[in-house]
């Protein structure tokens, strides 16, 4: 395992309650290194942090590790299966909206 992946694994496993569910996939292309992170859905909040601050800090540290190795490192945090965040809510029909407005 590369140094950047080992570093990410160490940091993430120290933060989560389910370290055995941590999975890291490392891919390299012309854009640099992409680390894809999967964690238990119960641990997503710990990885993201308040206002995304923990995730930003992890990304910053990964970039520093990457610079040491002359590589551009990015982190993608995958949404767990069954996640509902970001899914659009069913919108009302025009008739339902008009009824709400009592027009």
C-alpha positions, 0 to 999 in steps of 0.5 A, spaced: 500 500 500 502 506 498 504 511 503 498 516 502 493 510 502 496 508 509 496 515 512 489 515 510 487 508 512 490 510 519 487 517 520 480 514 518 480 508 522 482 512 528 476 517 527 470 511 526 467 506 530 467 501 525 474 501 523 473 494 519 468 497 514 473 502 512 475 501 505 480 505 500 481 504 493 487 508 490 487 510 482 492 514 479 491 517 472 494 523 468 490 528 473 494 525 479 491 520 485 484 519 487 483 516 493 476 513 494 473 512 501 468 508 503 466 507 511 460 505 515 454 509 514 454 510 522 461 513 521 459 518 515 458 524 520 465 523 524 468 523 517 465 529 514 465 533 521 461 539 522 460 543 516 465 539 513 471 541 517 474 534 518 473 532 511 477 538 509 482 537 514 483 530 511 484 532 504 489 538 506 493 533 510 493 528 504 495 534 499 501 535 503 503 527 503 502 528 496 506 534 495 512 530 499 511 525 493 510 530 487 503 527 486 496 531 486 492 527 491 484 528 491 479 524 496 472 522 494 468 520 500 463 515 497 455 515 500 453 509 503 448 504 500 441 507 502 443 514 503 438 519 502 442 525 503 442 529 496 436 525 493 431 530 491 424 531 494 418 529 490 415 536 488 408 538 488 404 538 482 402 545 479 395 544 482 397 542 489 401 548 489 395 553 487 391 549 492 396 551 497 396 558 495 388 558 495 388 562 488 
